[in-house]
Amino acid sequence: MKNDTQHLNHQKIKALLNRSTEQLDGDTLYSLRQARTAALHQQRILTPAFTLSAIGHRAYAVLPHSTGQWLATCLLLAALAVSTTAYWQHQQAQQRSHLDIAILTDDLPIEVFID
């Protein structure tokens, strides 16, 4: 049989804590507020930032960690390689077709291309 505390959600816990604070006296509430304020002032808020100091023994912080991120990075690099190769082949084919047209229209003599 499951315990009833497992069925509590955040809203129920919040409501229970709010109701229980109504039973505390003013001095206790004041002390709790001071403790909370002191704890919040000592709390550090970490924000991720790319710096050159992350290179070296901290390089793991810059690189993706999960398998999905590695897979996405590899797929992106593969797509970039395929598209670059396709673009280069397209440019080569265009250059060859322009050359063929120039030869056929007698803009360039055939002797220029024969070794």
N, CA, C and O atoms as CSV, one atom per row, in Angstrom:
chain,resi,resn,atom,element,x,y,z
A,1,MET,N,N,0.838,-1.176,0.000
A,1,MET,CA,C,0.000,0.000,0.000
A,1,MET,C,C,0.887,1.245,0.000
A,1,MET,O,O,1.847,1.329,0.765
A,2,LYS,N,N,0.566,2.191,-0.844
A,2,LYS,CA,C,1.383,3.385,-0.981
A,2,LYS,C,C,1.096,4.363,0.147
A,2,LYS,O,O,-0.015,4.445,0.670
A,3,ASN,N,N,2.119,5.083,0.491
A,3,ASN,CA,C,2.012,6.077,1.537
A,3,ASN,C,C,1.291,7.320,1.008
A,3,ASN,O,O,1.414,7.648,-0.172
A,4,ASP,N,N,0.546,8.007,1.864
A,4,ASP,CA,C,-0.182,9.202,1.425
A,4,ASP,C,C,0.760,10.344,1.070
A,4,ASP,O,O,0.389,11.213,0.281
A,5,THR,N,N,1.963,10.371,1.626
A,5,THR,CA,C,2.892,11.459,1.316
A,5,THR,C,C,3.387,11.396,-0.114
A,5,THR,O,O,3.852,12.403,-0.650
A,6,GLN,N,N,3.298,10.247,-0.737
A,6,GLN,CA,C,3.724,10.137,-2.127
A,6,GLN,C,C,2.735,10.799,-3.074
A,6,GLN,O,O,3.090,11.121,-4.208
A,7,HIS,N,N,1.510,11.005,-2.632
A,7,HIS,CA,C,0.486,11.591,-3.488
A,7,HIS,C,C,0.426,13.110,-3.370
A,7,HIS,O,O,-0.374,13.733,-4.068
A,8,LEU,N,N,1.233,13.727,-2.522
A,8,LEU,CA,C,1.225,15.173,-2.372
A,8,LEU,C,C,1.943,15.819,-3.555
A,8,LEU,O,O,3.013,15.373,-3.968
A,9,ASN,N,N,1.350,16.847,-4.076
A,9,ASN,CA,C,2.020,17.582,-5.145
A,9,ASN,C,C,2.518,18.912,-4.586
A,9,ASN,O,O,2.324,19.200,-3.405
A,10,HIS,N,N,3.140,19.701,-5.405
A,10,HIS,CA,C,3.747,20.950,-4.956
A,10,HIS,C,C,2.713,21.932,-4.411
A,10,HIS,O,O,2.975,22.622,-3.426
A,11,GLN,N,N,1.567,21.998,-5.028
A,11,GLN,CA,C,0.535,22.928,-4.575
A,11,GLN,C,C,0.022,22.550,-3.187
A,11,GLN,O,O,-0.208,23.425,-2.352
A,12,LYS,N,N,-0.157,21.255,-2.935
A,12,LYS,CA,C,-0.619,20.813,-1.618
A,12,LYS,C,C,0.422,21.092,-0.547
A,12,LYS,O,O,0.091,21.525,0.557
A,13,ILE,N,N,1.687,20.840,-0.882
A,13,ILE,CA,C,2.761,21.101,0.074
A,13,ILE,C,C,2.835,22.589,0.385
A,13,ILE,O,O,3.005,22.976,1.541
A,14,LYS,N,N,2.710,23.417,-0.634
A,14,LYS,CA,C,2.746,24.864,-0.443
A,14,LYS,C,C,1.606,25.313,0.465
A,14,LYS,O,O,1.803,26.121,1.372
A,15,ALA,N,N,0.417,24.783,0.212
A,15,ALA,CA,C,-0.738,25.160,1.041
A,15,ALA,C,C,-0.543,24.707,2.486
A,15,ALA,O,O,-0.875,25.453,3.406
A,16,LEU,N,N,-0.018,23.515,2.707
A,16,LEU,CA,C,0.226,23.025,4.063
A,16,LEU,C,C,1.268,23.882,4.793
A,16,LEU,O,O,1.107,24.188,5.974
A,17,LEU,N,N,2.321,24.261,4.094
A,17,LEU,CA,C,3.339,25.108,4.715
A,17,LEU,C,C,2.793,26.495,5.031
A,17,LEU,O,O,3.101,27.054,6.083
A,18,ASN,N,N,1.996,27.051,4.143
A,18,ASN,CA,C,1.404,28.364,4.410
A,18,ASN,C,C,0.486,28.313,5.629
A,18,ASN,O,O,0.500,29.223,6.458
A,19,ARG,N,N,-0.317,27.243,5.739
A,19,ARG,CA,C,-1.200,27.106,6.895
A,19,ARG,C,C,-0.407,26.931,8.184
A,19,ARG,O,O,-0.806,27.436,9.234
A,20,SER,N,N,0.706,26.221,8.108
A,20,SER,CA,C,1.495,25.998,9.321
A,20,SER,C,C,2.221,27.269,9.764
A,20,SER,O,O,2.473,27.436,10.958
A,21,THR,N,N,2.563,28.164,8.844
A,21,THR,CA,C,3.216,29.413,9.234
A,21,THR,C,C,2.255,30.347,9.946
A,21,THR,O,O,2.693,31.218,10.698
A,22,GLU,N,N,0.969,30.190,9.732
A,22,GLU,CA,C,-0.016,31.016,10.439
A,22,GLU,C,C,-0.041,30.704,11.930
A,22,GLU,O,O,-0.498,31.523,12.727
A,23,GLN,N,N,0.441,29.536,12.308
A,23,GLN,CA,C,0.443,29.133,13.709
A,23,GLN,C,C,1.701,29.598,14.446
A,23,GLN,O,O,1.772,29.477,15.669
A,24,LEU,N,N,2.691,30.127,13.726
A,24,LEU,CA,C,3.934,30.567,14.357
A,24,LEU,C,C,3.793,31.973,14.903
A,24,LEU,O,O,3.017,32.776,14.386
A,25,ASP,N,N,4.555,32.270,15.963
A,25,ASP,CA,C,4.508,33.627,16.526
A,25,ASP,C,C,5.381,34.566,15.703
A,25,ASP,O,O,6.124,34.115,14.831
A,26,GLY,N,N,5.302,35.860,15.970
A,26,GLY,CA,C,5.987,36.891,15.194
A,26,GLY,C,C,7.492,36.799,15.266
A,26,GLY,O,O,8.165,37.014,14.258
A,27,ASP,N,N,8.046,36.484,16.431
A,27,ASP,CA,C,9.505,36.393,16.561
A,27,ASP,C,C,10.070,35.251,15.717
A,27,ASP,O,O,11.123,35.394,15.096
A,28,THR,N,N,9.381,34.140,15.700
A,28,THR,CA,C,9.830,32.999,14.906
A,28,THR,C,C,9.769,33.317,13.423
A,28,THR,O,O,10.684,32.976,12.674
A,29,LEU,N,N,8.688,33.974,12.994
A,29,LEU,CA,C,8.574,34.363,11.584
A,29,LEU,C,C,9.668,35.347,11.189
A,29,LEU,O,O,10.234,35.259,10.100
A,30,TYR,N,N,9.962,36.293,12.096
A,30,TYR,CA,C,11.012,37.271,11.824
A,30,TYR,C,C,12.366,36.567,11.686
A,30,TYR,O,O,13.146,36.900,10.794
A,31,SER,N,N,12.646,35.605,12.555
A,31,SER,CA,C,13.906,34.861,12.489
A,31,SER,C,C,13.990,34.046,11.200
A,31,SER,O,O,15.048,33.967,10.576
A,32,LEU,N,N,12.875,33.445,10.809
A,32,LEU,CA,C,12.860,32.687,9.557
A,32,LEU,C,C,13.109,33.584,8.351
A,32,LEU,O,O,13.833,33.202,7.431
A,33,ARG,N,N,12.515,34.770,8.350
A,33,ARG,CA,C,12.730,35.719,7.236
A,33,ARG,C,C,14.189,36.149,7.170
A,33,ARG,O,O,14.757,36.247,6.083
A,34,GLN,N,N,14.799,36.406,8.324
A,34,GLN,CA,C,16.209,36.804,8.342
A,34,GLN,C,C,17.103,35.672,7.841
A,34,GLN,O,O,18.045,35.909,7.084
A,35,ALA,N,N,16.810,34.456,8.259
A,35,ALA,CA,C,17.601,33.313,7.806
A,35,ALA,C,C,17.461,33.121,6.304
A,35,ALA,O,O,18.438,32.814,5.620
A,36,ARG,N,N,16.248,33.300,5.788
A,36,ARG,CA,C,16.021,33.161,4.348
A,36,ARG,C,C,16.774,34.242,3.585
A,36,ARG,O,O,17.404,33.957,2.566
A,37,THR,N,N,16.714,35.476,4.066
A,37,THR,CA,C,17.408,36.583,3.407
A,37,THR,C,C,18.915,36.338,3.410
A,37,THR,O,O,19.580,36.561,2.398
A,38,ALA,N,N,19.453,35.885,4.529
A,38,ALA,CA,C,20.893,35.611,4.611
A,38,ALA,C,C,21.281,34.490,3.659
A,38,ALA,O,O,22.325,34.560,3.011
A,39,ALA,N,N,20.457,33.466,3.570
A,39,ALA,CA,C,20.758,32.351,2.664
A,39,ALA,C,C,20.713,32.805,1.215
A,39,ALA,O,O,21.540,32.376,0.410
A,40,LEU,N,N,19.755,33.671,0.867
A,40,LEU,CA,C,19.667,34.156,-0.510
A,40,LEU,C,C,20.843,35.048,-0.867
A,40,LEU,O,O,21.284,35.052,-2.017
A,41,HIS,N,N,21.358,35.801,0.091
A,41,HIS,CA,C,22.515,36.654,-0.190
A,41,HIS,C,C,23.771,35.834,-0.423
A,41,HIS,O,O,24.652,36.258,-1.171
A,42,GLN,N,N,23.870,34.672,0.202
A,42,GLN,CA,C,25.043,33.829,0.037
A,42,GLN,C,C,24.940,32.898,-1.170
A,42,GLN,O,O,25.919,32.258,-1.553
A,43,GLN,N,N,23.781,32.829,-1.750
A,43,GLN,CA,C,23.568,31.928,-2.884
A,43,GLN,C,C,24.284,32.464,-4.111
A,43,GLN,O,O,24.214,33.654,-4.417
A,44,ARG,N,N,24.964,31.581,-4.801
A,44,ARG,CA,C,25.632,31.947,-6.049
A,44,ARG,C,C,24.745,31.534,-7.209
A,44,ARG,O,O,24.204,30.429,-7.238
A,45,ILE,N,N,24.609,32.426,-8.145
A,45,ILE,CA,C,23.846,32.122,-9.353
A,45,ILE,C,C,24.858,31.904,-10.467
A,45,ILE,O,O,25.557,32.828,-10.881
A,46,LEU,N,N,24.924,30.676,-10.941
A,46,LEU,CA,C,25.883,30.335,-11.987
A,46,LEU,C,C,25.222,30.460,-13.347
A,46,LEU,O,O,24.157,29.893,-13.592
A,47,THR,N,N,25.864,31.205,-14.219
A,47,THR,CA,C,25.386,31.314,-15.586
A,47,THR,C,C,26.480,30.771,-16.496
A,47,THR,O,O,27.645,31.144,-16.356
A,48,PRO,N,N,26.120,29.901,-17.420
A,48,PRO,CA,C,27.141,29.352,-18.319
A,48,PRO,C,C,27.630,30.421,-19.294
A,48,PRO,O,O,26.846,31.204,-19.830
A,49,ALA,N,N,28.920,30.432,-19.505
A,49,ALA,CA,C,29.518,31.372,-20.445
A,49,ALA,C,C,30.723,30.701,-21.085
A,49,ALA,O,O,31.477,29.988,-20.423
A,50,PHE,N,N,30.893,30.935,-22.367
A,50,PHE,CA,C,32.045,30.379,-23.078
A,50,PHE,C,C,33.236,31.294,-22.860
A,50,PHE,O,O,33.174,32.487,-23.159
A,51,THR,N,N,34.297,30.749,-22.349
A,51,THR,CA,C,35.532,31.501,-22.164
A,51,THR,C,C,36.688,30.645,-22.641
A,51,THR,O,O,36.563,29.429,-22.783
A,52,LEU,N,N,37.805,31.290,-22.883
A,52,LEU,CA,C,38.978,30.551,-23.323
A,52,LEU,C,C,39.566,29.712,-22.198
A,52,LEU,O,O,40.341,28.791,-22.455
A,53,SER,N,N,39.210,30.016,-20.963
A,53,SER,CA,C,39.710,29.210,-19.850
A,53,SER,C,C,39.086,27.823,-19.830
A,53,SER,O,O,39.560,26.938,-19.118
A,54,ALA,N,N,38.029,27.628,-20.606
A,54,ALA,CA,C,37.377,26.319,-20.658
A,54,ALA,C,C,38.156,25.335,-21.516
A,54,ALA,O,O,37.845,24.145,-21.533
A,55,ILE,N,N,39.161,25.821,-22.226
A,55,ILE,CA,C,39.964,24.934,-23.056
A,55,ILE,C,C,41.006,24.258,-22.165
A,55,ILE,O,O,41.540,24.870,-21.241
A,56,GLY,N,N,41.277,23.032,-22.447
A,56,GLY,CA,C,42.250,22.307,-21.641
A,56,GLY,C,C,41.554,21.315,-20.742
A,56,GLY,O,O,40.765,20.494,-21.210
A,57,HIS,N,N,41.841,21.384,-19.449
A,57,HIS,CA,C,41.248,20.412,-18.538
A,57,HIS,C,C,39.763,20.647,-18.336
A,57,HIS,O,O,39.076,19.790,-17.779
A,58,ARG,N,N,39.257,21.780,-18.771
A,58,ARG,CA,C,37.825,22.048,-18.666
A,58,ARG,C,C,37.108,21.940,-20.006
A,58,ARG,O,O,35.976,22.408,-20.133
A,59,ALA,N,N,37.725,21.350,-20.984
A,59,ALA,CA,C,37.128,21.264,-22.314
A,59,ALA,C,C,35.843,20.459,-22.312
A,59,ALA,O,O,35.009,20.628,-23.202
A,60,TYR,N,N,35.667,19.586,-21.329
A,60,TYR,CA,C,34.430,18.807,-21.252
A,60,TYR,C,C,33.220,19.692,-21.051
A,60,TYR,O,O,32.111,19.294,-21.408
A,61,ALA,N,N,33.394,20.895,-20.486
A,61,ALA,CA,C,32.266,21.786,-20.248
A,61,ALA,C,C,31.771,22.420,-21.543
A,61,ALA,O,O,30.614,22.831,-21.635
A,62,VAL,N,N,32.646,22.498,-22.543
A,62,VAL,CA,C,32.272,23.129,-23.803
A,62,VAL,C,C,31.621,22.115,-24.747
A,62,VAL,O,O,30.718,22.460,-25.509
A,63,LEU,N,N,32.082,20.877,-24.690
A,63,LEU,CA,C,31.598,19.847,-25.607
A,63,LEU,C,C,30.243,19.308,-25.154
A,63,LEU,O,O,29.967,19.258,-23.956
A,64,PRO,N,N,29.401,18.906,-26.098
A,64,PRO,CA,C,28.120,18.300,-25.716
A,64,PRO,C,C,28.340,17.003,-24.947
A,64,PRO,O,O,29.319,16.294,-25.180
A,65,HIS,N,N,27.439,16.700,-24.042
A,65,HIS,CA,C,27.621,15.551,-23.166
A,65,HIS,C,C,26.821,14.327,-23.604
A,65,HIS,O,O,27.341,13.212,-23.562
A,66,SER,N,N,25.605,14.506,-24.010
A,66,SER,CA,C,24.741,13.349,-24.233
A,66,SER,C,C,24.966,12.738,-25.616
A,66,SER,O,O,25.517,13.372,-26.516
A,67,THR,N,N,24.529,11.503,-25.754
A,67,THR,CA,C,24.638,10.794,-27.018
A,67,THR,C,C,23.819,11.488,-28.097
A,67,THR,O,O,24.237,11.566,-29.252
A,68,GLY,N,N,22.659,11.988,-27.717
A,68,GLY,CA,C,21.817,12.705,-28.681
A,68,GLY,C,C,22.495,13.947,-29.228
A,68,GLY,O,O,22.381,14.252,-30.415
A,69,GLN,N,N,23.202,14.666,-28.359
A,69,GLN,CA,C,23.915,15.850,-28.829
A,69,GLN,C,C,25.068,15.479,-29.755
A,69,GLN,O,O,25.309,16.160,-30.751
A,70,TRP,N,N,25.782,14.400,-29.428
A,70,TRP,CA,C,26.851,13.941,-30.317
A,70,TRP,C,C,26.282,13.514,-31.663
A,70,TRP,O,O,26.851,13.818,-32.712
A,71,LEU,N,N,25.158,12.809,-31.627
A,71,LEU,CA,C,24.525,12.356,-32.858
A,71,LEU,C,C,24.075,13.547,-33.705
A,71,LEU,O,O,24.273,13.559,-34.920
A,72,ALA,N,N,23.475,14.536,-33.069
A,72,ALA,CA,C,23.033,15.731,-33.795
A,72,ALA,C,C,24.222,16.475,-34.397
A,72,ALA,O,O,24.137,16.974,-35.519
A,73,THR,N,N,25.316,16.552,-33.667
A,73,THR,CA,C,26.514,17.224,-34.177
A,73,THR,C,C,27.086,16.471,-35.377
A,73,THR,O,O,27.473,17.081,-36.373
A,74,CYS,N,N,27.138,15.149,-35.276
A,74,CYS,CA,C,27.644,14.347,-36.398
A,74,CYS,C,C,26.746,14.465,-37.621
A,74,CYS,O,O,27.235,14.567,-38.746
A,75,LEU,N,N,25.439,14.451,-37.406
A,75,LEU,CA,C,24.509,14.607,-38.528
A,75,LEU,C,C,24.654,15.974,-39.182
A,75,LEU,O,O,24.589,16.087,-40.406
A,76,LEU,N,N,24.849,17.001,-38.383
A,76,LEU,CA,C,25.047,18.343,-38.928
A,76,LEU,C,C,26.327,18.414,-39.751
A,76,LEU,O,O,26.337,18.994,-40.837
A,77,LEU,N,N,27.399,17.829,-39.241
A,77,LEU,CA,C,28.653,17.821,-39.998
A,77,LEU,C,C,28.539,17.000,-41.278
A,77,LEU,O,O,29.094,17.382,-42.308
A,78,ALA,N,N,27.828,15.879,-41.225
A,78,ALA,CA,C,27.628,15.056,-42.424
A,78,ALA,C,C,26.807,15.818,-43.458
A,78,ALA,O,O,27.120,15.785,-44.648
A,79,ALA,N,N,25.760,16.504,-43.009
A,79,ALA,CA,C,24.932,17.292,-43.934
A,79,ALA,C,C,25.748,18.419,-44.556
A,79,ALA,O,O,25.588,18.728,-45.737
A,80,LEU,N,N,26.613,19.026,-43.770
A,80,LEU,CA,C,27.474,20.090,-44.291
A,80,LEU,C,C,28.446,19.532,-45.331
A,80,LEU,O,O,28.674,20.162,-46.363
A,81,ALA,N,N,29.015,18.364,-45.069
A,81,ALA,CA,C,29.948,17.753,-46.021
A,81,ALA,C,C,29.237,17.366,-47.317
A,81,ALA,O,O,29.758,17.597,-48.408
A,82,VAL,N,N,28.051,16.780,-47.194
A,82,VAL,CA,C,27.299,16.373,-48.387
A,82,VAL,C,C,26.896,17.584,-49.214
A,82,VAL,O,O,27.030,17.577,-50.437
A,83,SER,N,N,26.402,18.626,-48.550
A,83,SER,CA,C,25.972,19.811,-49.308
A,83,SER,C,C,27.154,20.527,-49.952
A,83,SER,O,O,27.025,21.059,-51.055
A,84,THR,N,N,28.302,20.547,-49.281
A,84,THR,CA,C,29.494,21.170,-49.872
A,84,THR,C,C,29.958,20.390,-51.093
A,84,THR,O,O,30.302,20.982,-52.116
A,85,THR,N,N,29.970,19.068,-50.992
A,85,THR,CA,C,30.364,18.227,-52.121
A,85,THR,C,C,29.392,18.379,-53.288
A,85,THR,O,O,29.816,18.465,-54.440
A,86,ALA,N,N,28.100,18.414,-53.000
A,86,ALA,CA,C,27.097,18.580,-54.056
A,86,ALA,C,C,27.247,19.936,-54.742
A,86,ALA,O,O,27.121,20.032,-55.963
A,87,TYR,N,N,27.513,20.978,-53.967
A,87,TYR,CA,C,27.699,22.306,-54.542
A,87,TYR,C,C,28.947,22.327,-55.424
A,87,TYR,O,O,28.928,22.897,-56.515
A,88,TRP,N,N,30.038,21.704,-54.952
A,88,TRP,CA,C,31.263,21.678,-55.739
A,88,TRP,C,C,31.060,20.914,-57.049
A,88,TRP,O,O,31.526,21.357,-58.099
A,89,GLN,N,N,30.379,19.785,-56.998
A,89,GLN,CA,C,30.115,19.019,-58.219
A,89,GLN,C,C,29.220,19.798,-59.178
A,89,GLN,O,O,29.407,19.740,-60.393
A,90,HIS,N,N,28.253,20.524,-58.634
A,90,HIS,CA,C,27.379,21.338,-59.478
A,90,HIS,C,C,28.188,22.436,-60.180
A,90,HIS,O,O,27.979,22.704,-61.363
A,91,GLN,N,N,29.098,23.058,-59.457
A,91,GLN,CA,C,29.935,24.098,-60.054
A,91,GLN,C,C,30.846,23.520,-61.131
A,91,GLN,O,O,31.045,24.137,-62.177
A,92,GLN,N,N,31.401,22.334,-60.875
A,92,GLN,CA,C,32.251,21.684,-61.874
A,92,GLN,C,C,31.461,21.345,-63.131
A,92,GLN,O,O,31.956,21.541,-64.240
A,93,ALA,N,N,30.257,20.847,-62.975
A,93,ALA,CA,C,29.421,20.510,-64.126
A,93,ALA,C,C,29.065,21.761,-64.921
A,93,ALA,O,O,29.042,21.730,-66.151
A,94,GLN,N,N,28.791,22.854,-64.229
A,94,GLN,CA,C,28.486,24.109,-64.933
A,94,GLN,C,C,29.698,24.591,-65.717
A,94,GLN,O,O,29.562,25.035,-66.857
A,95,GLN,N,N,30.872,24.509,-65.120
A,95,GLN,CA,C,32.075,24.944,-65.827
A,95,GLN,C,C,32.327,24.093,-67.066
A,95,GLN,O,O,32.699,24.616,-68.116
A,96,ARG,N,N,32.123,22.774,-66.944
A,96,ARG,CA,C,32.303,21.898,-68.099
A,96,ARG,C,C,31.283,22.205,-69.194
A,96,ARG,O,O,31.616,22.188,-70.379
A,97,SER,N,N,30.060,22.480,-68.804
A,97,SER,CA,C,29.046,22.769,-69.819
A,97,SER,C,C,29.334,24.097,-70.513
A,97,SER,O,O,29.116,24.225,-71.718
A,98,HIS,N,N,29.824,25.091,-69.761
A,98,HIS,CA,C,30.193,26.364,-70.393
A,98,HIS,C,C,31.371,26.166,-71.345
A,98,HIS,O,O,31.433,26.792,-72.403
A,99,LEU,N,N,32.295,25.301,-70.966
A,99,LEU,CA,C,33.437,25.009,-71.823
A,99,LEU,C,C,32.983,24.296,-73.090
A,99,LEU,O,O,33.436,24.627,-74.186
A,100,ASP,N,N,32.091,23.321,-72.948
A,100,ASP,CA,C,31.565,22.602,-74.118
A,100,ASP,C,C,30.832,23.555,-75.048
A,100,ASP,O,O,30.977,23.468,-76.268
A,101,ILE,N,N,30.059,24.450,-74.491
A,101,ILE,CA,C,29.322,25.419,-75.323
A,101,ILE,C,C,30.300,26.336,-76.044
A,101,ILE,O,O,30.100,26.671,-77.212
A,102,ALA,N,N,31.365,26.743,-75.342
A,102,ALA,CA,C,32.356,27.620,-75.978
A,102,ALA,C,C,33.058,26.898,-77.124
A,102,ALA,O,O,33.331,27.507,-78.158
A,103,ILE,N,N,33.354,25.608,-76.956
A,103,ILE,CA,C,33.990,24.838,-78.028
A,103,ILE,C,C,33.029,24.662,-79.193
A,103,ILE,O,O,33.428,24.839,-80.344
A,104,LEU,N,N,31.782,24.322,-78.929
A,104,LEU,CA,C,30.807,24.082,-79.995
A,104,LEU,C,C,30.445,25.349,-80.764
A,104,LEU,O,O,30.120,25.280,-81.949
A,105,THR,N,N,30.495,26.474,-80.122
A,105,THR,CA,C,30.148,27.723,-80.823
A,105,THR,C,C,31.373,28.401,-81.416
A,105,THR,O,O,31.298,29.538,-81.882
A,106,ASP,N,N,32.498,27.701,-81.398
A,106,ASP,CA,C,33.753,28.194,-81.968
A,106,ASP,C,C,34.267,29.455,-81.291
A,106,ASP,O,O,35.002,30.233,-81.900
A,107,ASP,N,N,33.886,29.661,-80.038
A,107,ASP,CA,C,34.487,30.776,-79.294
A,107,ASP,C,C,35.913,30.412,-78.895
A,107,ASP,O,O,36.780,31.283,-78.823
A,108,LEU,N,N,36.158,29.132,-78.638
A,108,LEU,CA,C,37.507,28.657,-78.317
A,108,LEU,C,C,37.880,27.559,-79.297
A,108,LEU,O,O,37.063,26.677,-79.558
A,109,PRO,N,N,39.084,27.583,-79.849
A,109,PRO,CA,C,39.478,26.520,-80.767
A,109,PRO,C,C,39.757,25.235,-79.991
A,109,PRO,O,O,40.169,25.289,-78.832
A,110,ILE,N,N,39.539,24.097,-80.612
A,110,ILE,CA,C,39.716,22.789,-79.992
A,110,ILE,C,C,41.183,22.537,-79.640
A,110,ILE,O,O,41.469,21.770,-78.721
A,111,GLU,N,N,42.114,23.169,-80.355
A,111,GLU,CA,C,43.527,22.946,-80.109
A,111,GLU,C,C,43.953,23.437,-78.719
A,111,GLU,O,O,44.967,22.980,-78.192
A,112,VAL,N,N,43.210,24.339,-78.137
A,112,VAL,CA,C,43.534,24.849,-76.814
A,112,VAL,C,C,43.399,23.739,-75.771
A,112,VAL,O,O,44.096,23.755,-74.757
A,113,PHE,N,N,42.514,22.783,-76.011
A,113,PHE,CA,C,42.207,21.764,-75.031
A,113,PHE,C,C,42.863,20.432,-75.300
A,113,PHE,O,O,42.704,19.504,-74.507
A,114,ILE,N,N,43.597,20.304,-76.390
A,114,ILE,CA,C,44.256,19.031,-76.732
A,114,ILE,C,C,45.710,19.101,-76.293
A,114,ILE,O,O,46.420,20.060,-76.593
A,115,ASP,N,N,46.136,18.075,-75.584
A,115,ASP,CA,C,47.553,18.028,-75.130
A,115,ASP,C,C,48.394,17.337,-76.152
A,115,ASP,O,O,49.602,17.194,-75.964
